[in-house]
Amino acid sequence: MTPDRNSALEQASVPALLMCLAQITGDERWLQEPFQPKRDISIFADPSGGLPESVQAMVRQAMTQVLDELEAGQRTLPPVPDQATLIRMMNVCLGEHVPDEYALMAMEEMGFRDRSAGVRADPATVPRGFRVLVIGAGFSGICAGRELDRMGVDFDIVEKLPDVGGVWLENDYPEAGVDTPNHFYSFSFAPNLDWSSNYSKRDEVWAYQKKVFEESGLASRTEFGVTVTALHWQQADRTWRVTTQDASGKPRQRTYSAVITAAGNLNVPKFAAIPGMDSFTGSWWHSARWRHDVDLAGKDVAVIGTGASAMQFLRSVAAKAGRVTIYQRSPQWARPPQDYHGTTTPESRWLLQHVPYYYAWYRFGLMWRFGDGLLPTVRKDPAWPHPERAMNHRNDRQRVQLTDYLVNALEGRPDLIDKCLPDYPPYGKRILIDNGWYEALKRPNVELVTEAVARVEADEVVTASGARHHADVILLATGFEPGKMLGTMDIRGRSGTPLAQVWADDDPRAYLGLTVPDFPNLFVISGPNTGLAHGGSVLFVTECQVRYIASALKLMFERSLSDVEVRDDVHDRFNDRVDAEHADLVWSHPGMNNWYRNARGRVFAPMPWRLVDYWHMTREARAEDYHLGEAG
């Protein structure tokens, strides 16, 4: 049933409506008092904008009139305002100062500007026979393939899985879903106005991927069930010789001018080295390889690990299993589930679909609130007197808020509070959203064990103290191997040295997270130090990286280059800067272990920059950063 327009406007974000009115009408009064919203730092801001009901009513009435005029053909939509006007509107919309450096980035996120404008090569400059291989058909592969197609570059996509989706195809454990709001966790060039939730589950995210993949015309360019086993640079003809293997194991040799790896860094499950697993008499699996053929009803289930996947699937598993024993190495901080379990209303979807520019301004608000604001709160303050518990006074305030939430959620269970309260600063590990985790822990059939697992013997899990717990099923929620990214492929560059050797000991490094000396014409999407641990959308990072790759290819085409290889000094200076930044950020804090850093303590996974910093860094490939190979 189509919602009534008036009821939809009653649910609307008034700040977003104000910006729509200002943009459609060009009337300055919508940016002045009494129509200036108050600042709100919540991820999902109060839709009133802090304005009196009488002012809100005026805004809704004005929008009703504008929509009537548009429908009657009495008004047309104007061009997108200039940059100065938009930045002023952003300031008013948020009730706070938005630096000018964010303007173009925000315009791209809002769909007002093509992210690849100015760096896309003219198809006429693409050399005959130049072909690119894209490895992976998840979000990154889709983005890369779409851009190559728009550039007129010949390319193939190969995907080891039987369908599109990457991690969203593989990770189908109960309640798998996003922890970034969907209207931001989506491509800027492919808005989805029909998300059923602000935090959608796996099936809906996968369906979105599939839709963008098909609408981008990538199906005819993609081979599924094909695994890349080796990439060897051929110096004689400046190409990559690629060895692939199909589902039957049959190998094939291919040649490409450039390779883009879009395989991600969270796709190799970490199987905990637990002695005796081979002797286990029951069923066991990793959360990323969920077995839906095993019924957990009435079973004794052991869950090893308490990270993101366990946080999401526990309440479903606990509701079915006879007993659940969770083995926790260290506790996690969890945020309150603000709107995490809610659904979008028909009215909210109507607004996105029918009010011009509403989606753009709604997305802008999410981008701002879920973006760079957190990073200063996880930076070390040398004068802060309690560095063991927090990085600074704002981080300590986060600690108090998260602690209060935990204590209230576990009221009446002081034993669980002691087990669940972390002793390290918030955001030191990936911050999680409470998906009924604390409620599940209070169930009579759930036990939280804080001892390490020593071994498995037949149908028992034995802890370090020698305690034994019966198990019919073991679920490994032990995460992935991000430090071994691209480790399943034998990649050898100009010198013949394997990339796995260059990146040994879980220490991958790349310039901008994208490219490595000695490996010409090889670009790594989601490479080292490009993960987001302070907020934001990984798809934003992917789009920035694809833009940069497009600009590097453009450089090659316009200068008739056979190859580009990042300079050692450029690469090394960049990684020195990365390390210097991380030395002052929470992920280097000595009070805990996390998968963001290797055994030597180097942080190799998260990005230390603001989103806007990385956006500026990846605007365009600079010739002076590269050794330029002249085409023969």
Secondary structure, DSSP 8 states (H G I E B T S, - for coil): ----HHHHHHHS-HHHHHHHHHHHH--GGGGSTTS------SSS--TTTT--HHHHHHHHHHHHHHHHHHHTTS--------HHHHHHHHHHHHTS---GGGHHHHHHHTTSS-TTTTTS--GGGS-TT-EEEEE--SHHHHHHHHHHHHHT-EEEEEESSSSS-THHHH---TT-B-SS-TTTSS-TTS--TT-SSSS-BHHHHHHHHHHHHHHTT-GGGEEES-EEEEEEEETTTTEEEEEEE-TT--EEEEEESEEEE---SS-SB-----TTGGG--SEEEEGGG--TTS--TT-EEEEE--SHHHHHHHHHHHHHSSEEEEE-SS---EE--TTTT----HHHHHHHHHSTTHHHHHHHHHHHHTTGGGGGGGB--TT-S-TTT-SSHHHHHHHHHHHHHHHHHTTT-HHHHHHH--SS-TTSS--EE-SSHHHHHTSTTEEEE-S-EEEEETTEEEETT--EEE-SEEEE---B-GGGTTTTSEEE-TT--BHHHHTTTT----BTTTB-TT-TTEEETT-TT-B-SSSS-HHHHHHHHHHHHHHHHHHHHHTTEEEEEE-HHHHHHHHHHHHHHHTTBGGG-TT---TTB-TT--B-SB--S-HHHHHHHTS---GGGEEEEE--
